Amino acid sequence: MTTEPRVPLLDRLPDAAPAPAATPYADALAVHGDREQVRVIVPGHAADPVAAPRLAAYFGETVLRRDVTPLIPGLDLGPGNALQQARELAADAWSARRTWFLTNGASQANRTVALALASYRSTDAPVVVQRSAHSSTADGIVIAGLHPVWVQPSIDTEHGIAHGVSPTALAAVLARTPDAKAVLLTSPSYFGAVADIPALAEVAHAAGAALIVDGAWASHFGFHEDLPAQPLTQGADALVNSTHKFGGSLTQSAMLHIADTEYGRALEPLIERAFRLTQSTSESTLLLASLDLARAQLVDGHDGITASIAAAAEIRDRIRAIGRFGIASDDFAAFDDIVAVDPMRVSIDVARGGLSGHQVRNTLMERGVFLEIATETCVVAILGPGVVPDIDRFIAELHALTPTDAGEIPTVGSIPAPGEIVLPPRDAFLQPSVAVPTQDAVGRVSAETLAAYPPGIPNVMPGELITAEAVRFLTAVSNSPGGHVRGASDPSLETLRVVAHG
């Protein structure tokens, strides 16, 4: 009898599942938290259910044990610590030169980038910024004292939403701004419209400007063949990821990545300095661990993403088949700045069915169905990686709505054009200001950033003249169900804060 040579089991199983992605920080935190300890240290609950019975009952003792102070050797302190390993794995996953873990959200990332750009090259050199950037970018402009030059996105007047910036529009602004040191763009949009990052990077770099992409809604890009590529592989020099949005980490956790490019290498030490100014000195270990776990889940999550893409496609198909509402993204081909659409987002034109988006979002929320974004005409549903919702219930609840469900809905109208820039944003924000009746603010210089929320795109910046059109728009948003104007000192919007002498 001939004895066959012994073949290792894994070699005999070509279809065996690959080893799961490592989670060094989450694992190290679990080991540390589960040790028998005497905690005479912050946080004050000391992971003691007797001392903190309400916390323990609400969150569970495991959460308390893993909520620990920073600067633990091996965990986040010392060469090769677990947090450093987790960040390096994240950098590899997003094709980055370096990655920072953030516990103050992608808003922190945008402010960090702005502060870094303040000391990048000439402090007076302008920065070209997409006008529909998130309000946290506007915050960063104010904090850092940047000199913005706006590049306008395309406007979808039918749906009342802003899309992205075309390479042609960016080239035209850069031609008028030859000393621009950076370009700040947003892709994808809140509705999932993806900009032509390779062409935009080529335009920016030809003008000698770094390209920073706010990809808050793009954490999942690049992790599946049916998703768009992530921007760092397409020429972007820095990338903001709101990882909790589409990466599955805990709310308020995010990442900031830089590319291994000439611009990325120059920005790296400046971003590190700015990071120290914006990150909490008591950063949450729970949020940090969630970033480590979310990265691993994306790396291992191909099948889950496949399921979510299929579920989103089914929702769109069923809405089209019923015919009462439309799919807003079906009309995106008319815009030359849009080269792809995120397939895990479902943008629904409810105006075709006689409803207001604000009405739909607010009423469905009361019925236990939560949507991400609403405008006057549309709502947007998002399916995170691996999420397959109850499609039957969603379709039924949506189509059960009638125009009378939430009473009379005010008309918001189209997005207003920005007012004239009179003062630099930081100067206007810091100068003495006064609150005046909203109608009296028309023609005055705004001292605050005013952004219809959601989605949080600034409609008025500090230093801009407040227009009658903007007042009408923001007042209508404020009066809409679920509407809110972020940045307004007076939440009722009965008054607006303006520069005292303006």
C-alpha positions as CSV (number, residue, x, y, z in Angstrom):
1,M,0.0,0.0,0.0
2,T,1.3,3.4,-1.0
3,T,1.1,6.1,1.6
4,E,0.3,9.5,0.2
5,P,2.2,12.5,1.5
6,R,0.4,14.4,4.2
7,V,-1.2,17.6,2.9
8,P,-2.1,20.3,5.3
9,L,-5.9,20.7,5.8
10,L,-6.0,24.3,4.5
11,D,-4.2,23.3,1.4
12,R,-6.9,20.7,0.7
13,L,-9.7,23.3,1.1
14,P,-9.2,25.9,-1.6
15,D,-12.5,27.5,-0.8
16,A,-11.8,27.9,2.9
17,A,-12.7,31.3,4.2
18,P,-9.7,33.7,4.7
19,A,-8.7,34.6,8.2
20,P,-10.8,37.5,9.5
21,A,-9.2,41.0,9.5
22,A,-7.3,41.8,12.6
23,T,-8.6,44.2,15.2
24,P,-5.6,45.0,17.4
25,Y,-6.9,47.9,19.3
26,A,-10.3,46.5,20.0
27,D,-8.8,43.2,21.1
28,A,-6.2,44.9,23.4
29,L,-8.9,47.1,24.9
30,A,-11.1,44.1,25.6
31,V,-8.2,42.3,27.3
32,H,-7.3,45.4,29.4
33,G,-10.9,46.0,30.4
34,D,-11.6,42.5,31.4
35,R,-8.6,42.2,33.7
36,E,-9.1,42.2,37.5
37,Q,-8.2,45.7,38.5
38,V,-8.3,48.2,41.2
39,R,-9.4,51.4,39.5
40,V,-8.6,54.5,41.4
41,I,-8.4,56.5,38.2
42,V,-10.7,58.3,35.8
43,P,-13.3,57.8,34.5
44,G,-15.2,58.3,37.7
45,H,-17.5,55.3,37.3
46,A,-14.4,53.0,37.8
47,A,-16.2,50.3,35.9
48,D,-18.0,49.6,39.3
49,P,-21.7,48.7,38.9
50,V,-22.1,49.5,42.6
51,A,-20.8,53.0,42.2
52,A,-22.5,53.6,38.9
53,P,-25.6,51.4,39.0
54,R,-27.6,53.5,36.4
55,L,-24.7,53.4,33.9
56,A,-24.3,49.7,34.4
57,A,-28.0,49.0,34.0
58,Y,-28.3,51.2,30.9
59,F,-25.1,50.3,29.0
60,G,-24.0,47.0,30.6
61,E,-20.9,46.3,32.6
62,T,-18.8,45.4,29.5
63,V,-19.1,49.0,28.2
64,L,-18.0,50.4,31.5
65,R,-15.0,48.0,31.7
66,R,-13.9,49.1,28.2
67,D,-14.4,52.8,28.8
68,V,-10.9,53.6,30.1
69,T,-8.5,56.5,30.4
70,P,-6.0,57.3,27.7
71,L,-2.2,56.7,28.0
72,I,-2.2,53.0,28.8
73,P,1.1,51.3,27.9
74,G,0.7,48.9,25.0
75,L,-2.9,50.1,24.4
76,D,-2.2,53.6,23.1
77,L,1.2,54.4,24.6
78,G,4.6,53.3,23.5
79,P,6.2,52.1,20.2
80,G,4.0,49.7,18.3
81,N,1.0,50.1,20.6
82,A,-2.3,48.6,19.6
83,L,-3.8,52.0,18.6
84,Q,-0.9,52.6,16.3
85,Q,-1.3,49.2,14.7
86,A,-5.0,49.9,14.2
87,R,-4.3,53.2,12.5
88,E,-1.8,51.6,10.2
89,L,-4.3,48.9,9.2
90,A,-6.8,51.6,8.4
91,A,-4.2,53.5,6.3
92,D,-3.6,50.3,4.3
93,A,-7.4,49.7,3.9
94,W,-7.9,53.2,2.5
95,S,-4.6,53.3,0.5
96,A,-3.4,56.2,2.7
97,R,0.1,57.3,3.7
98,R,-1.3,58.0,7.2
99,T,-4.7,57.8,9.0
100,W,-5.9,59.6,12.1
101,F,-8.7,58.2,14.2
102,L,-11.1,61.0,15.3
103,T,-13.6,61.1,18.2
104,N,-15.2,64.4,17.3
105,G,-16.7,63.3,14.0
106,A,-15.8,64.3,10.4
107,S,-16.6,67.8,11.5
108,Q,-13.4,67.6,13.5
109,A,-11.6,66.4,10.3
110,N,-12.8,69.4,8.3
111,R,-11.7,71.8,11.0
112,T,-8.4,70.1,11.3
113,V,-7.8,70.4,7.6
114,A,-8.7,74.1,7.7
115,L,-6.2,74.7,10.5
116,A,-3.5,72.8,8.6
117,L,-4.1,74.8,5.5
118,A,-3.8,78.1,7.4
119,S,0.0,77.4,7.8
120,Y,0.4,75.6,4.5
121,R,2.4,77.7,2.1
122,S,1.5,81.4,2.3
123,T,-1.0,82.2,5.1
124,D,-2.7,84.7,2.8
125,A,-3.1,82.4,-0.2
126,P,-6.7,81.6,-1.0
127,V,-8.4,78.3,-0.8
128,V,-11.0,77.3,-3.4
129,V,-14.0,75.7,-1.7
130,Q,-17.1,74.1,-3.0
131,R,-20.0,76.3,-2.0
132,S,-22.1,73.3,-1.0
133,A,-19.5,72.1,1.5
134,H,-20.7,71.0,4.9
135,S,-21.1,73.7,7.6
136,S,-18.1,72.2,9.5
137,T,-15.9,73.3,6.6
138,A,-17.4,76.8,7.0
139,D,-16.6,76.5,10.8
140,G,-13.0,75.6,9.9
141,I,-12.7,78.5,7.5
142,V,-13.7,80.8,10.3
143,I,-11.5,79.2,13.0
144,A,-8.4,79.2,10.7
145,G,-9.0,82.5,9.1
146,L,-8.8,81.1,5.6
147,H,-9.6,83.2,2.5
148,P,-12.2,81.2,0.6
149,V,-13.0,81.5,-3.1
150,W,-16.2,79.7,-3.9
151,V,-16.7,77.3,-6.7
152,Q,-20.4,76.7,-7.4
153,P,-21.8,73.2,-7.7
154,S,-24.3,72.2,-10.3
155,I,-27.9,72.9,-9.0
156,D,-30.7,70.4,-9.7
157,T,-33.6,72.9,-9.8
158,E,-36.3,70.2,-10.2
159,H,-35.3,68.6,-6.9
160,G,-33.9,71.6,-5.2
161,I,-30.5,70.1,-4.4
162,A,-26.8,70.8,-5.0
163,H,-24.7,68.1,-6.7
164,G,-20.9,68.4,-7.3
165,V,-18.3,70.5,-9.1
166,S,-17.3,69.8,-12.7
167,P,-13.7,69.9,-13.8
168,T,-14.6,72.8,-16.1
169,A,-16.1,74.9,-13.3
170,L,-13.1,74.2,-11.1
171,A,-10.6,75.1,-13.9
172,A,-12.4,78.4,-14.5
173,V,-12.2,79.4,-10.8
174,L,-8.6,78.4,-10.6
175,A,-7.8,80.4,-13.7
176,R,-9.1,83.4,-11.8
177,T,-7.2,82.4,-8.6
178,P,-3.7,81.5,-9.7
179,D,-2.3,81.6,-6.1
180,A,-4.8,79.1,-4.7
181,K,-3.0,76.6,-2.4
182,A,-5.8,74.1,-2.0
183,V,-9.1,72.9,-3.3
184,L,-11.8,71.6,-0.9
185,L,-14.5,69.5,-2.6
186,T,-17.3,67.2,-1.5
187,S,-17.9,63.8,-3.1
188,P,-20.3,62.1,-2.9
189,S,-23.1,64.5,-2.3
190,Y,-25.8,63.8,0.3
191,F,-27.8,62.3,-2.5
192,G,-25.0,60.0,-3.6
193,A,-23.8,61.9,-6.6
194,V,-20.1,61.1,-7.2
195,A,-17.8,63.7,-8.8
196,D,-15.0,63.1,-11.3
197,I,-12.2,63.0,-8.8
198,P,-9.4,61.9,-11.3
199,A,-10.2,64.9,-13.6
200,L,-10.7,67.3,-10.6
201,A,-7.3,66.2,-9.2
202,E,-5.6,66.8,-12.5
203,V,-7.1,70.3,-12.7
204,A,-6.1,71.1,-9.1
205,H,-2.6,69.8,-9.4
206,A,-2.0,71.6,-12.7
207,A,-2.7,74.8,-10.8
208,G,-0.3,73.8,-8.0
209,A,-3.1,73.2,-5.5
210,A,-3.7,70.3,-3.2
211,L,-7.0,68.5,-3.5
212,I,-8.9,67.7,-0.3
213,V,-12.1,65.7,-0.6
214,D,-14.8,65.6,2.0
215,G,-15.9,62.0,1.5
216,A,-17.9,62.0,4.7
217,W,-20.4,59.7,2.9
218,A,-17.8,57.5,1.2
219,S,-16.3,55.4,3.9
220,H,-17.5,52.3,2.1
221,F,-16.2,53.2,-1.4
222,G,-13.5,50.9,-2.7
223,F,-14.6,47.9,-0.6
224,H,-16.7,46.3,-3.3
225,E,-16.5,46.1,-7.1
226,D,-20.0,47.6,-7.5
227,L,-19.1,50.7,-5.4
228,P,-17.2,53.7,-6.7
229,A,-13.4,53.9,-6.1
230,Q,-12.3,55.8,-3.0
231,P,-10.8,59.2,-3.7
232,L,-7.2,58.6,-2.5
233,T,-6.8,56.0,-5.3
234,Q,-8.0,58.7,-7.8
235,G,-5.6,61.5,-7.1
236,A,-7.0,63.2,-3.9
237,D,-4.3,64.3,-1.5
238,A,-6.4,64.1,1.7
239,L,-9.7,62.4,2.4
240,V,-12.3,63.0,5.2
241,N,-14.4,59.9,6.2
242,S,-17.3,60.1,8.5
243,T,-16.8,56.5,9.3
244,H,-20.0,56.2,11.4
245,K,-22.2,57.1,8.4
246,F,-21.3,54.3,6.0
247,G,-18.5,52.4,7.8
248,G,-20.6,51.2,10.7
249,S,-18.5,52.7,13.6
250,L,-20.2,54.4,16.5
251,T,-21.7,57.8,16.1
252,Q,-19.2,60.7,16.3
253,S,-16.2,58.5,15.2
254,A,-14.4,59.3,12.0
255,M,-11.1,59.1,10.1
256,L,-8.8,61.5,8.3
257,H,-6.5,60.1,5.6
258,I,-3.7,61.6,3.6
259,A,-2.2,60.2,0.4
260,D,1.5,59.5,-0.3
261,T,1.7,62.4,-2.7
262,E,3.8,65.5,-2.8
263,Y,0.9,67.5,-1.3
264,G,0.0,64.8,1.2
265,R,3.6,64.6,2.5
266,A,3.7,68.4,2.9
267,L,0.4,68.5,4.7
268,E,1.2,65.6,7.1
269,P,3.0,67.5,9.8
270,L,0.6,70.4,9.6
271,I,-2.4,68.1,10.0
272,E,-0.7,66.4,13.0
273,R,-0.3,69.7,14.7
274,A,-3.9,70.7,14.0
275,F,-5.1,67.3,15.1
276,R,-3.7,68.0,18.6
277,L,-5.7,71.2,18.8
278,T,-9.0,69.6,17.8
279,Q,-9.0,66.1,19.3
280,S,-10.1,65.6,22.9
281,T,-7.3,64.8,25.4
282,S,-9.8,62.2,26.8
283,E,-10.7,60.5,23.6
284,S,-13.3,57.8,23.9
285,T,-11.8,54.3,23.8
286,L,-15.2,53.0,22.8
287,L,-15.2,55.2,19.7
288,L,-11.6,54.3,18.9
289,A,-12.4,50.6,19.2
290,S,-15.5,51.0,17.0
291,L,-13.3,52.5,14.2
292,D,-11.0,49.5,14.4
293,L,-13.9,47.1,14.3
294,A,-15.6,49.0,11.4
295,R,-12.5,48.9,9.3
296,A,-12.2,45.1,9.8
297,Q,-15.9,44.7,9.0
298,L,-15.5,46.6,5.7
299,V,-12.5,44.5,4.8
300,D,-14.4,41.3,5.5
301,G,-17.8,42.6,4.5
302,H,-18.1,41.9,0.7
303,D,-21.2,39.7,1.1
304,G,-22.9,42.1,3.4
305,I,-22.3,45.0,1.0
306,T,-23.6,42.8,-1.9
307,A,-26.8,42.2,0.1
308,S,-27.2,45.9,0.9
309,I,-26.8,46.9,-2.8
310,A,-29.4,44.4,-3.8
311,A,-31.8,45.6,-1.1
312,A,-31.4,49.2,-2.3
313,A,-32.0,48.2,-5.9
314,E,-35.1,46.3,-4.9
315,I,-36.5,49.4,-3.1
316,R,-35.9,51.5,-6.1
317,D,-37.4,49.0,-8.5
318,R,-40.5,48.6,-6.4
319,I,-41.0,52.4,-6.1
320,R,-40.7,52.7,-9.9
321,A,-43.1,49.8,-10.4
322,I,-45.8,51.4,-8.2
323,G,-45.3,54.7,-10.0
324,R,-46.6,57.1,-7.4
325,F,-43.1,58.5,-6.6
326,G,-39.9,58.8,-8.6
327,I,-36.2,58.0,-8.0
328,A,-34.3,61.3,-8.0
329,S,-31.1,59.7,-9.1
330,D,-32.7,58.5,-12.3
331,D,-32.3,62.1,-13.5
332,F,-28.7,62.5,-12.5
333,A,-27.4,61.7,-16.0
334,A,-28.4,65.2,-17.1
335,F,-25.5,66.7,-15.0
336,D,-22.0,66.5,-16.4
337,D,-20.4,66.8,-13.0
338,I,-21.9,63.4,-11.9
339,V,-19.9,60.3,-13.0
340,A,-21.4,57.7,-10.7
341,V,-24.1,57.3,-8.0
342,D,-23.7,55.4,-4.7
343,P,-25.9,52.3,-5.2
344,M,-26.5,52.0,-1.4
345,R,-28.5,55.2,-1.3
346,V,-32.2,55.5,-2.4
347,S,-33.2,59.1,-3.3
348,I,-37.0,59.3,-3.6
349,D,-38.8,62.2,-5.3
350,V,-42.0,62.3,-3.2
351,A,-43.1,65.6,-4.7
352,R,-44.3,63.6,-7.7
353,G,-46.8,61.9,-5.3
354,G,-48.0,65.2,-3.9
355,L,-46.0,65.2,-0.7
356,S,-43.2,67.3,0.8
357,G,-40.0,65.6,1.7
358,H,-40.0,67.3,5.2
359,Q,-43.6,66.0,5.7
360,V,-42.6,62.5,4.7
361,R,-39.6,62.3,6.9
362,N,-41.3,63.8,9.9
363,T,-44.5,61.6,9.6
364,L,-42.6,58.4,9.0
365,M,-40.4,59.1,12.0
366,E,-43.5,59.2,14.2
367,R,-44.4,55.7,12.7
368,G,-40.9,54.2,13.5
369,V,-39.4,54.5,10.0
370,F,-36.4,56.8,10.0
371,L,-35.0,58.4,6.8
372,E,-31.6,60.2,6.6
373,I,-32.2,63.4,4.7
374,A,-35.2,65.4,3.5
375,T,-35.6,68.4,1.1
376,E,-38.8,70.0,0.0
377,T,-39.1,67.5,-2.8
378,C,-37.1,64.4,-1.8
379,V,-36.1,62.0,1.0
380,V,-33.0,59.8,1.0
381,A,-32.7,56.4,2.6
382,I,-29.3,54.9,3.2
383,L,-28.4,51.3,3.7
384,G,-25.1,50.8,5.5
385,P,-22.9,47.9,4.7
386,G,-24.7,44.6,5.5
387,V,-28.0,46.4,6.3
388,V,-31.1,44.8,4.7
389,P,-34.1,46.6,6.1
390,D,-37.7,45.5,6.2
391,I,-38.5,46.4,2.6
392,D,-42.1,45.5,2.7
393,R,-42.8,47.7,5.7
394,F,-40.8,50.6,4.3
395,I,-42.7,50.5,0.9
396,A,-46.0,50.1,2.6
397,E,-45.5,53.0,5.1
398,L,-44.2,55.3,2.4
399,H,-47.1,54.7,0.1
400,A,-49.7,54.9,2.9
401,L,-48.9,58.6,3.3
402,T,-51.4,61.2,2.2
403,P,-51.0,64.9,1.7
404,T,-53.0,65.5,4.9
405,D,-50.9,63.4,7.2
406,A,-48.9,66.4,8.5
407,G,-51.2,69.3,7.7
408,E,-50.3,72.2,5.5
409,I,-46.6,72.2,4.6
410,P,-44.8,75.5,3.8
411,T,-43.1,75.8,0.5
412,V,-39.3,76.1,0.9
413,G,-38.3,77.0,-2.6
414,S,-35.1,76.7,-4.4
415,I,-31.6,77.1,-2.9
416,P,-30.7,80.8,-2.7
417,A,-27.7,82.2,-4.4
418,P,-25.0,83.4,-1.9
419,G,-24.8,87.1,-1.0
420,E,-21.9,89.4,-1.8
421,I,-18.8,88.8,0.3
422,V,-18.1,92.0,2.3
423,L,-15.7,90.8,5.0
424,P,-13.4,87.8,5.5
425,P,-15.4,85.1,7.4
426,R,-13.2,85.2,10.5
427,D,-13.3,88.9,10.7
428,A,-17.1,89.0,10.5
429,F,-17.4,86.3,13.1
430,L,-15.2,88.0,15.6
431,Q,-16.3,91.6,15.2
432,P,-19.0,93.0,17.6
433,S,-22.4,91.9,16.5
434,V,-26.0,92.5,17.2
435,A,-29.3,90.6,16.9
436,V,-31.9,92.2,14.7
437,P,-35.3,91.2,13.6
438,T,-34.9,88.8,10.7
439,Q,-36.5,90.9,8.1
440,D,-34.3,93.9,9.1
441,A,-31.2,91.7,8.6
442,V,-31.6,91.9,4.8
443,G,-28.7,93.8,3.4
444,R,-26.7,93.5,6.6
445,V,-23.4,91.6,7.0
446,S,-24.0,88.2,8.6
447,A,-22.0,87.4,11.7
448,E,-22.8,83.7,11.7
449,T,-23.0,80.7,9.5
450,L,-26.6,79.7,8.6
451,A,-27.2,76.3,7.2
452,A,-30.5,74.5,6.5
453,Y,-30.2,71.2,8.3
454,P,-30.3,68.5,7.2
455,P,-28.1,68.4,5.2
456,G,-26.1,71.2,6.7
457,I,-24.9,73.1,3.6
458,P,-24.2,76.8,4.5
459,N,-26.7,79.2,2.8
460,V,-25.2,82.2,4.5
461,M,-21.5,82.7,5.6
462,P,-20.1,85.2,8.0
463,G,-19.0,88.2,6.0
464,E,-21.7,87.8,3.4
465,L,-24.7,90.2,2.8
466,I,-27.9,88.6,3.9
467,T,-30.4,88.5,1.0
468,A,-34.2,88.5,1.0
469,E,-34.0,85.3,-0.9
470,A,-31.9,83.6,1.9
471,V,-34.2,84.9,4.6
472,R,-37.3,83.4,2.8
473,F,-35.5,80.1,2.3
474,L,-34.2,79.7,5.8
475,T,-37.5,80.8,7.4
476,A,-39.4,78.3,5.4
477,V,-36.9,75.5,6.4
478,S,-37.2,76.5,10.0
479,N,-41.0,76.3,9.8
480,S,-41.0,72.9,8.1
481,P,-41.5,69.7,10.1
482,G,-38.1,68.6,11.3
483,G,-36.5,71.7,9.8
484,H,-33.6,73.4,11.6
485,V,-31.1,76.1,10.8
486,R,-27.7,75.2,12.1
487,G,-25.6,78.1,13.4
488,A,-28.4,80.5,14.1
489,S,-28.0,82.1,17.5
490,D,-31.8,82.3,17.7
491,P,-33.3,78.9,17.0
492,S,-36.7,80.4,16.3
493,L,-35.1,82.5,13.5
494,E,-37.0,85.6,14.7
495,T,-33.7,87.4,14.8
496,L,-30.4,87.1,13.0
497,R,-27.0,88.2,14.2
498,V,-25.2,90.7,12.0
499,V,-22.0,92.7,12.2
500,A,-22.7,95.7,14.4
501,H,-21.3,98.3,12.1
502,G,-22.4,96.7,8.9
